Amino acid sequence: MRQPGNREVAPGRLALVQSFVNSLNVEFGPDEFASLGGFTRWLAEYGPPGAGRGVTGADRERAVELREALRALLRENNGGDPDPAARAVVERIAAQCPLVLGFDEAGLPGLRPAREGAGGLFGEVLGIVVEAAGEGTWQRLKSCHDHRCEWAFYDRARNRTGRWCSMAVCGTRSKMQVYRQGLKTAGASGPQGGGRRAG
């Protein structure tokens, strides 16, 4: 999927987490998880083999809940306040989606979902979050600072100073909003006209 501002997608397996969060375009739509069919199609495209089989409405609801909790954590990565409720959601869903030790094709050990289907996908997404946090890449996955957008983008700036998914669009729009607010504030606090005092 093309990223705003011609940014590159998140590296490696973290791209799956980015795609999961960006299954909703907050500003313009669509929401790929809005229906069971849409969520099933997303799973078939991005999830592990067979992830789209036997998906239920409860699975779709958990997907939306997890997605928005992860978006809240990405706001934290972009300077937002800690969100205890979002962290609680992630912990609760993680408890329902255990990971087990497994070996890849090269014989290297790693964690993989203990379940199949949607639960396996949730476990994989959360396992990647933990893996990326250890590597220092999780902190670079952020939610756009413009609350109208909130697109998940990967910040490759040396000092992790990126705030917007696209400086040309969201950055400029946010700065114009601050500028207009400054003008409004200055106008409200300007000289006040007064009548003559009674002698």
ROMARTI-230016 format. One line per 2 residues: number of its first residue (from 1); their letters; for each residue x, y, z of N, C-alpha, C, CB. Coordinates in Angstrom, 1 decimal, padded with zeros to 4 digits. Glycine has a CB too. Layout:
NUM) A) X,Y,Z,X,Y,Z,X,Y,Z,X,Y,Z | ... $
// end
This chain:
1) MR) 000.8,-001.2,000.0,000.0,000.0,000.0,000.9,001.2,000.0,-001.0,000.0,001.2 | 000.6,002.2,-000.9,001.3,003.4,-000.9,001.2,004.3,000.4,000.9,004.3,-002.2 $
3) QP) 002.3,004.8,000.9,002.2,005.5,002.1,002.2,007.0,001.9,003.4,005.2,003.0 | 001.5,007.8,002.7,001.5,009.3,002.6,002.9,009.8,002.6,000.6,009.9,003.7 $
5) GN) 003.1,010.9,001.9,004.4,011.6,001.9,005.5,010.7,001.3,004.8,011.9,003.3 | 005.1,009.7,000.5,006.1,008.8,-000.1,007.0,008.1,000.9,006.9,009.5,-001.1 $
7) RE) 006.5,007.9,002.1,007.3,007.2,003.1,007.4,005.7,002.8,006.7,007.4,004.5 | 008.4,005.1,003.2,008.5,003.6,003.1,007.7,002.9,004.2,010.0,003.2,003.1 $
9) VA) 007.2,001.7,003.9,006.5,001.0,005.0,007.5,000.6,006.1,005.8,-000.3,004.4 | 006.9,000.3,007.2,007.7,-000.2,008.3,008.6,-001.4,007.9,006.8,-000.5,009.6 $
11) PG) 009.7,-001.5,008.5,010.6,-002.6,008.1,010.2,-004.0,008.6,012.0,-002.4,008.6 | 010.5,-005.0,007.8,010.3,-006.4,008.2,008.8,-006.7,008.6,011.2,-006.7,009.3 $
13) RL) 008.7,-007.5,009.7,007.4,-007.9,010.2,006.6,-006.8,010.8,007.6,-009.0,011.2 | 007.2,-005.7,011.1,006.4,-004.6,011.7,005.5,-004.0,010.7,007.4,-003.5,012.2 $
15) AL) 005.7,-004.3,009.4,004.8,-003.8,008.4,003.4,-004.4,008.5,005.3,-004.2,007.0 | 003.3,-005.6,009.1,002.0,-006.2,009.4,001.2,-005.4,010.4,002.2,-007.7,009.8 $
17) VQ) 001.9,-005.0,011.5,001.2,-004.2,012.5,000.7,-002.9,011.9,002.2,-003.9,013.7 | 001.6,-002.3,011.0,001.2,-001.0,010.4,000.0,-001.2,009.5,002.4,-000.5,009.5 $
19) SF) -000.1,-002.3,008.7,-001.2,-002.6,007.9,-002.5,-002.9,008.7,-000.9,-003.8,007.0 | -002.3,-003.5,009.8,-003.4,-003.8,010.7,-004.1,-002.5,011.2,-003.0,-004.7,011.9 $
21) VN) -003.2,-001.6,011.7,-003.8,-000.3,012.2,-004.4,000.5,011.0,-002.6,000.5,012.9 | -003.7,000.5,009.9,-004.2,001.3,008.7,-005.3,000.6,008.0,-003.0,001.6,007.8 $
23) SL) -005.9,-000.4,008.5,-007.1,-001.0,007.9,-008.3,-000.1,008.0,-007.5,-002.4,008.6 | -008.1,001.0,008.8,-009.1,002.1,008.8,-008.4,003.4,008.4,-009.7,002.2,010.2 $
25) NV) -008.9,004.0,007.3,-008.4,005.3,007.0,-009.4,006.3,007.7,-008.5,005.6,005.4 | -008.8,006.8,008.8,-009.7,007.6,009.8,-010.4,008.8,009.1,-008.8,008.1,010.9 $
27) EF) -009.6,009.5,008.2,-010.2,010.7,007.6,-011.1,010.4,006.5,-009.0,011.6,007.2 | -010.8,009.5,005.6,-011.5,009.4,004.4,-012.2,008.0,004.2,-010.6,009.6,003.2 $
29) GP) -011.9,007.0,005.1,-012.4,005.7,004.9,-011.6,005.0,003.8,-013.9,005.7,004.5 | -011.8,003.7,003.5,-012.8,002.9,004.2,-012.3,002.2,005.5,-013.3,001.8,003.2 $
31) DE) -013.2,001.6,006.1,-012.8,000.7,007.3,-012.9,-000.7,006.8,-013.7,001.0,008.5 | -011.8,-001.4,006.6,-011.8,-002.7,006.1,-012.4,-003.7,007.1,-010.4,-003.2,005.7 $
33) FA) -012.5,-003.3,008.4,-013.1,-004.2,009.4,-014.5,-003.9,009.7,-012.2,-004.1,010.7 | -015.1,-003.0,008.9,-016.5,-002.6,009.1,-017.5,-003.7,009.0,-016.9,-001.5,008.2 $
35) SL) -017.2,-004.8,008.2,-018.1,-005.9,008.1,-017.2,-007.2,008.2,-018.7,-005.9,006.6 | -017.9,-008.3,008.5,-017.3,-009.6,008.6,-016.6,-010.0,007.4,-018.3,-010.7,009.1 $
37) GG) -017.3,-009.7,006.2,-016.7,-010.0,004.9,-015.4,-009.2,004.7,-017.6,-009.7,003.8 | -015.4,-008.0,005.0,-014.2,-007.1,004.8,-013.0,-007.6,005.7,-014.5,-005.7,005.2 $
39) FT) -013.3,-008.0,007.0,-012.3,-008.5,007.9,-011.7,-009.8,007.4,-012.8,-008.6,009.3 | -012.6,-010.6,006.9,-012.2,-011.9,006.3,-011.3,-011.8,005.1,-013.4,-012.8,005.9 $
41) RW) -011.6,-010.8,004.3,-010.7,-010.5,003.1,-009.4,-010.0,003.5,-011.4,-009.5,002.1 | -009.4,-009.1,004.5,-008.1,-008.6,005.0,-007.2,-009.7,005.6,-008.3,-007.5,006.1 $
43) LA) -007.9,-010.6,006.3,-007.1,-011.8,006.9,-006.5,-012.6,005.8,-008.0,-012.6,007.8 | -007.3,-012.9,004.8,-006.9,-013.7,003.7,-005.6,-013.1,003.0,-008.0,-014.0,002.7 $
45) EY) -005.6,-011.7,002.9,-004.5,-011.1,002.2,-003.3,-010.9,003.1,-005.0,-009.7,001.8 | -003.5,-010.6,004.4,-002.3,-010.2,005.2,-002.0,-011.3,006.3,-002.6,-008.9,005.9 $
47) GP) -003.0,-012.1,006.7,-002.8,-013.0,007.8,-002.0,-014.3,007.3,-004.1,-013.4,008.4 | -001.7,-015.2,008.3,-001.1,-016.4,008.0,-002.0,-017.3,007.2,-000.6,-017.1,009.3 $
49) PG) -001.5,-018.4,006.5,-002.4,-019.2,005.7,-003.6,-019.8,006.6,-001.6,-020.4,005.2 | -004.8,-019.7,006.0,-005.9,-020.2,006.7,-006.5,-019.2,007.7,-005.7,-021.5,007.3 $
51) AG) -006.0,-018.0,007.9,-006.4,-017.1,008.9,-007.9,-016.7,008.7,-005.5,-015.9,009.0 | -008.3,-016.7,007.5,-009.7,-016.2,007.2,-010.7,-017.2,007.3,-009.7,-015.7,005.8 $
53) RG) -010.4,-018.5,007.7,-011.4,-019.5,007.8,-012.1,-019.5,009.2,-010.8,-020.9,007.6 | -013.4,-019.6,009.2,-014.1,-019.7,010.5,-014.1,-018.5,011.3,-013.5,-020.8,011.3 $
55) VT) -014.0,-017.3,010.6,-014.0,-016.1,011.4,-015.4,-015.7,011.8,-013.4,-014.9,010.5 | -015.6,-015.2,013.0,-016.9,-014.9,013.6,-017.0,-013.4,013.8,-017.1,-015.6,014.9 $
57) GA) -018.2,-013.0,014.1,-018.5,-011.6,014.4,-017.7,-011.1,015.6,-019.9,-011.3,014.6 | -017.6,-012.0,016.6,-016.8,-011.7,017.8,-015.3,-011.4,017.5,-016.9,-012.8,018.9 $
59) DR) -014.8,-012.2,016.5,-013.4,-012.0,016.0,-013.3,-010.6,015.4,-013.0,-013.1,015.0 | -014.2,-010.2,014.6,-014.2,-008.9,014.0,-014.2,-007.8,015.0,-015.3,-008.7,013.0 $
61) ER) -015.1,-008.0,016.0,-015.1,-006.9,017.1,-013.8,-006.8,017.9,-016.3,-007.3,018.1 | -013.2,-008.0,018.1,-011.9,-008.0,018.8,-010.8,-007.3,018.0,-011.5,-009.4,019.2 $
63) AV) -010.9,-007.5,016.7,-010.0,-006.9,015.7,-010.1,-005.4,015.8,-010.2,-007.4,014.3 | -011.3,-004.9,015.8,-011.5,-003.4,015.9,-011.0,-002.9,017.2,-013.0,-003.1,015.7 $
65) EL) -011.3,-003.6,018.3,-010.8,-003.2,019.6,-009.3,-003.2,019.7,-011.4,-004.1,020.7 | -008.7,-004.2,019.2,-007.2,-004.3,019.2,-006.6,-003.2,018.3,-006.7,-005.7,018.8 $
67) RE) -007.2,-003.0,017.2,-006.6,-002.0,016.3,-006.6,-000.6,016.9,-007.5,-002.0,015.0 | -007.7,-000.2,017.5,-007.8,001.1,018.1,-007.0,001.2,019.4,-009.3,001.4,018.5 $
69) AL) -006.8,000.1,020.1,-005.9,000.2,021.2,-004.4,000.4,020.7,-006.0,-001.1,022.1 | -004.0,-000.3,019.7,-002.7,-000.1,019.1,-002.5,001.3,018.6,-002.5,-001.2,018.0 $
71) RA) -003.6,001.8,018.0,-003.5,003.2,017.5,-003.2,004.2,018.6,-004.8,003.6,016.7 | -003.8,003.9,019.8,-003.6,004.7,021.0,-002.2,004.6,021.4,-004.6,004.3,022.1 $
73) LL) -001.6,003.4,021.3,-000.2,003.3,021.7,000.7,004.0,020.7,000.2,001.8,021.8 | 000.3,004.0,019.5,001.1,004.7,018.5,001.0,006.3,018.7,000.6,004.4,017.0 $
75) RE) -000.1,006.7,019.3,-000.2,008.1,019.7,000.9,008.4,020.8,-001.6,008.5,020.1 | 001.0,007.4,021.7,002.0,007.6,022.8,003.4,007.7,022.1,001.9,006.4,023.7 $
77) NN) 003.7,006.9,021.1,005.0,006.9,020.4,005.2,008.3,019.8,005.1,005.8,019.4 | 004.2,009.1,019.6,004.3,010.4,019.0,004.1,011.5,020.0,003.3,010.5,017.8 $
79) GG) 004.4,011.2,021.2,004.3,012.3,022.2,003.0,012.4,023.0,004.6,013.6,021.6 | 002.1,011.5,022.7,000.8,011.5,023.4,000.8,011.0,024.8,-000.3,010.7,022.6 $
81) DP) -000.2,011.3,025.5,-000.2,010.9,026.9,-000.4,009.3,027.0,-001.4,011.6,027.7 | 000.1,008.7,028.0,-000.1,007.3,028.2,-001.6,007.0,028.3,000.6,006.8,029.5 $
83) DP) -002.0,005.8,027.8,-003.4,005.4,027.7,-003.5,004.1,028.4,-003.9,005.3,026.2 | -003.8,004.1,029.7,-003.9,002.9,030.5,-005.0,001.9,029.9,-004.2,003.2,031.9 $
85) AA) -006.1,002.5,029.5,-007.2,001.7,029.0,-006.8,000.9,027.7,-008.4,002.6,028.6 | -006.0,001.6,026.8,-005.5,000.9,025.6,-004.6,-000.2,026.0,-004.8,001.9,024.7 $
87) RA) -003.7,000.0,027.0,-002.8,-001.0,027.4,-003.5,-002.2,028.0,-001.8,-000.4,028.4 | -004.6,-001.9,028.7,-005.4,-003.0,029.3,-006.0,-003.9,028.3,-006.5,-002.4,030.3 $
89) VV) -006.5,-003.2,027.2,-007.1,-004.0,026.1,-006.1,-004.9,025.4,-007.7,-003.0,025.0 | -004.9,-004.4,025.2,-003.8,-005.2,024.6,-003.5,-006.4,025.4,-002.6,-004.3,024.3 $
91) ER) -003.4,-006.1,026.7,-003.0,-007.2,027.7,-004.1,-008.3,027.7,-002.8,-006.7,029.1 | -005.4,-007.8,027.7,-006.5,-008.8,027.8,-006.5,-009.6,026.5,-007.8,-008.0,027.9 $
93) IA) -006.4,-009.0,025.3,-006.5,-009.8,024.1,-005.2,-010.7,024.0,-006.5,-008.9,022.9 | -004.1,-010.2,024.4,-002.9,-011.0,024.4,-003.0,-012.3,025.2,-001.6,-010.2,024.9 $
95) AQ) -003.7,-012.2,026.4,-003.9,-013.4,027.2,-004.8,-014.4,026.5,-004.6,-012.9,028.5 | -005.6,-014.0,025.5,-006.4,-015.0,024.8,-005.7,-015.5,023.6,-007.7,-014.3,024.4 $
97) CP) -004.5,-015.0,023.3,-003.8,-015.4,022.0,-002.4,-015.8,022.4,-003.9,-014.2,021.0 | -002.2,-016.9,023.0,-000.8,-017.3,023.5,000.1,-017.6,022.3,-000.9,-018.5,024.4 $
99) LV) 001.4,-017.4,022.6,002.5,-017.7,021.7,003.3,-018.9,022.2,003.4,-016.5,021.5 | 003.8,-019.7,021.3,004.6,-020.9,021.7,005.9,-020.9,020.9,003.8,-022.2,021.5 $
101) LG) 006.8,-021.6,021.4,008.1,-021.8,020.8,008.0,-022.6,019.5,009.2,-022.4,021.7 | 008.6,-022.1,018.4,008.6,-022.8,017.1,009.9,-022.5,016.4,007.4,-022.4,016.3 $
103) FD) 010.2,-023.3,015.3,011.4,-023.1,014.6,011.0,-022.7,013.1,012.2,-024.4,014.6 | 011.8,-021.8,012.6,011.5,-021.4,011.2,012.2,-022.3,010.2,012.0,-019.9,010.9 $
105) EA) 012.2,-022.0,008.9,012.8,-022.9,007.9,014.3,-023.1,008.1,012.4,-022.4,006.6 | 014.9,-022.1,008.7,016.4,-022.2,008.9,016.7,-022.8,010.2,017.0,-020.8,008.8 $
107) GL) 015.7,-023.3,010.9,016.0,-023.9,012.2,016.2,-023.0,013.4,017.1,-024.8,012.1 | 015.9,-021.7,013.2,016.0,-020.8,014.3,014.8,-020.7,015.1,016.4,-019.4,013.7 $
109) PG) 014.9,-020.7,016.4,013.8,-020.7,017.3,013.1,-019.3,017.4,014.1,-021.1,018.7 | 011.8,-019.3,017.6,011.1,-018.0,017.7,009.7,-018.3,018.3,011.0,-017.3,016.4 $
111) LR) 009.0,-017.2,018.5,007.6,-017.4,019.0,006.6,-017.4,017.9,007.3,-016.3,020.1 | 005.7,-018.2,017.9,004.6,-018.2,016.9,003.3,-018.5,017.6,004.9,-019.3,015.9 $
113) PA) 002.2,-018.1,017.0,000.8,-018.2,017.6,000.5,-019.7,017.9,-000.2,-017.6,016.7 | -000.1,-019.9,019.0,-000.5,-021.3,019.4,-001.8,-021.6,018.7,-000.7,-021.4,020.9 $
115) RE) -002.6,-020.6,018.2,-003.9,-020.9,017.6,-003.8,-020.5,016.1,-005.0,-020.1,018.3 | -004.9,-020.9,015.4,-005.0,-020.6,014.0,-006.1,-019.5,013.9,-005.4,-021.8,013.1 $
117) GA) -006.5,-019.1,012.7,-007.6,-018.2,012.5,-007.2,-016.8,013.0,-008.8,-018.7,013.2 | -008.3,-016.0,013.3,-008.1,-014.7,013.8,-007.3,-014.6,015.0,-009.5,-014.0,014.0 $
119) GG) -007.5,-015.5,016.0,-006.7,-015.5,017.2,-005.2,-015.6,016.9,-007.2,-016.6,018.1 | -004.9,-016.4,015.9,-003.5,-016.6,015.6,-002.9,-015.3,015.0,-003.3,-017.7,014.6 $
121) LF) -003.7,-014.6,014.2,-003.3,-013.3,013.7,-003.1,-012.3,014.8,-004.3,-012.8,012.6 | -004.0,-012.2,015.7,-003.8,-011.3,016.9,-002.5,-011.6,017.6,-005.1,-011.4,017.8 $
123) GE) -002.3,-012.9,017.9,-001.1,-013.3,018.6,000.2,-012.9,017.8,-001.1,-014.8,018.8 | 000.1,-013.1,016.5,001.3,-012.7,015.6,001.5,-011.2,015.7,001.0,-013.2,014.2 $
125) VL) 000.5,-010.4,015.6,000.6,-009.0,015.6,001.2,-008.5,016.9,-000.8,-008.3,015.4 | 000.7,-009.1,018.0,001.2,-008.7,019.4,002.7,-009.2,019.6,000.3,-009.2,020.5 $
127) GI) 003.0,-010.4,019.1,004.3,-010.9,019.2,005.3,-010.0,018.4,004.4,-012.3,018.6 | 004.9,-009.5,017.3,005.7,-008.5,016.5,005.9,-007.2,017.3,005.1,-008.2,015.1 $
129) VV) 004.9,-006.8,018.0,005.1,-005.6,018.8,006.1,-005.7,019.8,003.7,-005.2,019.4 | 006.1,-006.9,020.5,007.1,-007.1,021.5,008.5,-007.3,020.9,006.8,-008.4,022.3 $
131) EA) 008.6,-008.0,019.8,009.8,-008.1,019.1,010.4,-006.8,018.7,009.7,-009.1,017.9 | 009.5,-005.9,018.1,010.0,-004.6,017.6,010.4,-003.7,018.8,008.9,-003.9,016.8 $
133) AG) 009.7,-003.8,019.9,010.1,-003.0,021.1,011.5,-003.4,021.5,009.1,-003.2,022.2 | 011.9,-004.7,021.5,013.2,-005.1,021.8,014.3,-004.6,020.9,013.3,-006.6,022.0 $
135) EG) 013.9,-004.5,019.6,014.8,-004.1,018.6,014.9,-002.5,018.5,014.4,-004.6,017.2 | 014.0,-001.8,019.1,014.0,-000.4,019.0,013.2,000.2,017.8,015.4,000.1,019.0 $
137) TW) 012.5,-000.6,017.1,011.8,-000.1,015.9,010.3,000.2,016.3,011.8,-001.2,014.8 | 009.8,-000.4,017.3,008.4,-000.1,017.7,008.2,001.4,018.0,008.0,-001.0,018.9 $
139) QR) 009.2,002.0,018.7,009.0,003.4,019.1,009.0,004.3,017.9,010.2,003.8,020.0 | 009.4,003.8,016.7,009.4,004.6,015.5,008.1,004.5,014.7,010.5,004.2,014.6 $
141) LK) 007.2,003.5,015.1,005.9,003.4,014.5,005.0,004.3,015.2,005.4,001.9,014.5 | 004.4,005.3,014.5,003.6,006.4,015.2,002.3,006.6,014.5,004.4,007.7,015.2 $
143) SC) 001.4,007.2,015.2,000.1,007.7,014.7,000.3,009.1,014.3,-001.1,007.5,015.7 | -000.1,009.5,013.1,000.1,010.9,012.7,-000.5,011.8,013.7,-000.7,011.1,011.3 $
145) HD) 000.3,012.9,014.0,-000.1,013.9,015.0,-001.3,014.6,014.7,001.1,014.8,015.2 | -001.8,014.7,013.5,-003.0,015.3,013.1,-004.2,014.4,013.5,-003.1,015.7,011.6 $
147) HR) -005.0,014.8,014.5,-006.0,014.0,015.0,-007.1,013.6,013.9,-006.7,014.6,016.1 | -007.1,014.4,012.8,-008.1,014.1,011.8,-007.6,012.9,010.9,-008.3,015.3,010.9 $
149) CE) -006.3,012.6,011.0,-005.7,011.6,010.1,-005.3,010.3,010.9,-004.4,012.2,009.5 | -004.4,010.4,011.8,-003.9,009.3,012.6,-003.5,008.1,011.8,-005.1,008.9,013.5 $
151) WA) -002.9,008.3,010.6,-002.4,007.2,009.9,-001.1,006.7,010.5,-002.0,007.7,008.4 | -000.9,005.4,010.6,000.3,004.8,011.2,001.4,004.9,010.2,000.0,003.3,011.6 $
153) FY) 002.5,005.6,010.6,003.7,005.8,009.7,004.9,005.4,010.5,003.8,007.2,009.2 | 006.0,005.1,009.7,007.2,004.7,010.3,008.2,005.9,010.2,007.8,003.4,009.6 $
155) DR) 008.7,006.3,011.3,009.5,007.5,011.4,011.0,007.1,011.3,009.3,008.3,012.7 | 011.6,007.4,010.1,013.0,007.1,009.9,014.0,008.3,010.2,013.2,006.7,008.5 $
157) AR) 013.4,009.3,010.8,014.3,010.5,011.1,015.3,010.0,012.2,013.5,011.7,011.7 | 016.5,010.5,012.1,017.6,010.1,013.0,017.2,010.2,014.5,018.9,010.9,012.7 $
159) NR) 016.6,011.3,014.8,016.2,011.5,016.3,014.8,011.2,016.6,016.6,012.9,016.6 | 014.1,010.5,015.7,012.7,010.1,015.8,011.8,011.4,016.0,012.5,009.2,017.0 $
161) TG) 012.1,012.4,015.2,011.4,013.7,015.4,010.2,013.8,014.5,012.3,014.8,015.1 | 009.9,012.8,013.6,008.7,012.9,012.7,007.4,013.0,013.5,008.7,011.7,011.8 $
163) RW) 006.5,013.9,013.1,005.2,014.0,013.8,004.1,013.7,012.9,005.1,015.4,014.3 | 004.2,013.9,011.6,003.1,013.8,010.7,003.4,012.7,009.6,002.7,015.1,010.0 $
165) CS) 002.4,012.0,009.1,002.6,011.0,008.1,003.1,011.7,006.8,001.3,010.2,007.8 | 002.6,012.9,006.6,003.0,013.7,005.4,003.2,015.2,005.8,002.0,013.6,004.2 $
167) MA) 004.4,015.7,005.7,004.7,017.1,006.1,003.9,018.0,005.2,006.2,017.4,006.1 | 003.8,017.6,003.9,003.2,018.5,002.9,001.7,018.6,003.1,003.4,018.0,001.5 $
169) VC) 001.1,017.6,003.7,-000.4,017.6,003.9,-000.7,017.9,005.4,-001.1,016.3,003.4 | -000.5,016.9,006.2,-000.9,017.0,007.6,-000.1,018.0,008.4,-000.8,015.6,008.3 $
171) GT) 001.2,018.0,008.1,002.1,019.0,008.8,001.7,020.4,008.5,003.5,018.8,008.4 | 001.5,020.7,007.2,001.1,022.1,006.8,-000.3,022.4,007.3,001.1,022.2,005.2 $
173) RS) -001.2,021.5,007.3,-002.5,021.7,007.8,-002.5,022.0,009.3,-003.5,020.5,007.5 | -001.7,021.3,010.0,-001.6,021.5,011.5,-001.0,022.8,011.8,-000.8,020.4,012.1 $
175) KM) 000.1,023.2,011.1,000.7,024.5,011.3,-000.2,025.6,011.0,002.0,024.6,010.5 | -001.0,025.5,009.9,-001.9,026.6,009.6,-003.0,026.7,010.6,-002.6,026.3,008.2 $
177) QV) -003.4,025.6,011.2,-004.4,025.6,012.3,-003.8,026.4,013.5,-004.8,024.2,012.7 | -002.6,026.1,013.9,-001.9,026.8,015.0,-001.8,028.3,014.7,-000.5,026.2,015.3 $
179) YR) -001.5,028.6,013.4,-001.3,030.0,013.0,-002.6,030.7,013.1,-000.8,030.1,011.6 | -003.7,030.1,012.6,-005.0,030.8,012.7,-005.5,030.9,014.1,-006.1,030.0,011.9 $
181) QG) -005.2,029.9,015.0,-005.6,030.0,016.4,-004.8,031.2,017.1,-005.3,028.7,017.1 | -003.5,031.4,016.7,-002.8,032.5,017.2,-003.3,033.8,016.8,-001.3,032.4,016.7 $
183) LK) -003.8,033.9,015.5,-004.4,035.2,015.1,-005.7,035.5,015.9,-004.7,035.1,013.6 | -006.5,034.4,016.1,-007.7,034.5,016.8,-007.5,035.0,018.3,-008.5,033.2,016.8 $
185) TA) -006.5,034.4,018.9,-006.1,034.7,020.3,-005.7,036.1,020.4,-005.1,033.7,020.8 | -004.8,036.5,019.4,-004.3,037.9,019.4,-005.4,038.9,019.2,-003.2,038.1,018.3 $
187) GA) -006.4,038.6,018.4,-007.5,039.5,018.1,-008.4,039.6,019.4,-008.3,039.0,017.0 | -008.5,038.5,020.1,-009.4,038.5,021.3,-008.8,039.3,022.4,-009.7,037.1,021.7 $
189) SG) -007.4,039.3,022.5,-006.8,040.0,023.6,-006.2,041.4,023.2,-005.6,039.1,024.1 | -006.7,041.9,022.0,-006.2,043.2,021.6,-006.8,044.3,022.3,-006.5,043.3,020.1 $
191) PQ) -006.5,045.6,022.0,-007.1,046.7,022.7,-008.6,046.8,022.6,-006.5,048.0,022.0 | -009.2,047.1,023.7,-010.6,047.1,023.8,-011.1,048.6,023.8,-011.1,046.5,025.1 $
193) GG) -012.0,048.8,022.9,-012.6,050.2,022.9,-013.4,050.5,024.1,-013.4,050.4,021.6 | -013.4,051.7,024.6,-014.1,052.0,025.8,-014.8,053.4,025.7,-013.2,052.1,027.0 $
195) GR) -015.9,053.5,026.3,-016.7,054.8,026.3,-016.1,055.8,027.2,-018.2,054.5,026.6 | -016.6,057.0,027.2,-016.1,058.1,028.1,-016.7,057.8,029.5,-016.5,059.5,027.6 $
197) RA) -015.8,058.1,030.4,-016.2,058.0,031.8,-017.1,059.1,032.2,-015.0,057.8,032.7 | -018.1,058.8,033.0,-018.9,059.9,033.5,-018.1,060.8,034.4,-020.2,059.4,034.2 $
199) G) -018.2,062.1,034.3,-017.5,063.1,035.1,-018.2,063.4,036.4,-017.2,064.4,034.4 $
// end
